[in-house]
Amino acid sequence: MKIPLFDLRRMNQPLLSEFRELIDHVVENSDFISGPAVDKFEKNFSNFCNAKFGVGTSSGTSALHLSLLACNITCGDEVITTPHTFIATAEAISIVGARPVFIDIDPKTYNINPQLIESAITEKTKAILPVHIYGQAADMNAINEIAKKYSLKVIEDAAQAHGASHYGIRVGGLSDVACFSFYPGKNLGAFGDAGILVTNNDNINRFTREFRDHGRSEKYIHKSLGFNHRLDTLQAAILDIKLEYLEEWTKKRKEIARAYEELLQNVPVGLPFVHKYNDHAYHLYVIRVKQRDKLKNFLNERGIGASVHYPIPLHLQPAYKDLGYKENSLIEAELAAKEVLSLPIYPGMRLDEIDYISKAIQEFYCK
Ligand SMILES: *Cc1c(COP(=O)(O)O)cnc(C)c1O
């Protein structure tokens, strides 16, 4: 059997005729930048998050960049974030001239540990940037409480958590501004790069809308300097079709997670821990094992696309060596990087495939 980590073809195949019709329509109109399709998707996605505004962007990374700019984060500022994430989270902080301050994670959920935030706050701290890693919300209640106490902004990196919720509230509506990625492999994926930020804040909405389109207020009037961070029309139209299926797909992901949980009950691997107050969107199904690399190779040899997210915590990335973090400084994040293993999970995955993967893991431990 061959079971890749993601199989986008299986998700897209049933919608092919819808996509074809839509692409014909967009080509017919030949209106490839901005327009009603972008407005419509922004409206639908922000409604999905129960947020007032949605601003489409060229990627999740550009949504993060715009959000930090909109929160006035700049040179000399500090932003508290997690090291257990994709580099884009911290890159966005660095690109506006601020300094990412990495703090350790909760080893059960792999999310930022809110108990460590207060001691990392200095007079330079301007914001907290939690990531809802793997699809489970960070402890937003605790994070927002601290932010309120110290007048800090909160920016959610929700790139992996479309549709996840926290105490019944969808991620995206839990902070000043939240950023989503529509990279093809994400829970809602475009046919290329795309992203969005959602917010309830009028000023953030206005600033980011203008900045993503060269600071334009009218066609040839540039009120301020901005850049090109736009979401293009074709991607918006495709995402709008796929958004209708997102809840159903998330349900399927949860069913697969439940199946893994049952089948791996008696195997010595750490299964995902989900807080009672969280609804997990299962972008990734991540188990925790001591002989991680051995198990990964064992599964890869059997055609199973097990993979690691992420093998090097950000504070130890070569690009961040100037920040001066040493090994053993963020112990839980460093340990997690050695022990996490992502198993295939996607809508359209069959029960016999989950069975095959679970049996292979059992076999590894019986050897
Ligand atoms: C994918 C991802 C991003 C970046 O999104 P792009 O659309 O690829 O720019 C940022 N943060 C996290 C946690 C991600 O998983």
The ligand as an SDF file (V2000), in Angstrom:
LIG
                    3D

 15 15  0  0  0  0  0  0  0  0999 V2000
    1.4970   27.0360    6.7460 C   0  0  0  0  0  0  0  0  0  0  0  0
    1.8080   27.8480    7.9190 C   0  0  0  0  0  0  0  0  0  0  0  0
    2.1420   29.2050    7.8250 C   0  0  0  0  0  0  0  0  0  0  0  0
    2.4350   29.8950    6.5260 C   0  0  0  0  0  0  0  0  0  0  0  0
    1.4350   29.8800    5.6040 O   0  0  0  0  0  0  0  0  0  0  0  0
    1.7840   30.0860    4.0280 P   0  0  0  0  0  0  0  0  0  0  0  0
    0.4310   30.2010    3.4230 O   0  0  0  0  0  0  0  0  0  0  0  0
    2.5340   28.8990    3.5790 O   0  0  0  0  0  0  0  0  0  0  0  0
    2.5630   31.3390    3.9040 O   0  0  0  0  0  0  0  0  0  0  0  0
    2.3120   29.9220    8.9850 C   0  0  0  0  0  0  0  0  0  0  0  0
    2.1990   29.3470   10.1940 N   0  0  0  0  0  0  0  0  0  0  0  0
    1.9060   28.0440   10.3430 C   0  0  0  0  0  0  0  0  0  0  0  0
    1.7800   27.4760   11.6980 C   0  0  0  0  0  0  0  0  0  0  0  0
    1.7200   27.2510    9.2050 C   0  0  0  0  0  0  0  0  0  0  0  0
    1.4480   25.9390    9.3670 O   0  0  0  0  0  0  0  0  0  0  0  0
  1  2  1  0
  2  3  1  0
  2 14  2  0
  3  4  1  0
  3 10  2  0
  4  5  1  0
  5  6  1  0
  6  7  2  0
  6  8  1  0
  6  9  1  0
 10 11  1  0
 11 12  2  0
 12 13  1  0
 12 14  1  0
 14 15  1  0
M  END
$$$$
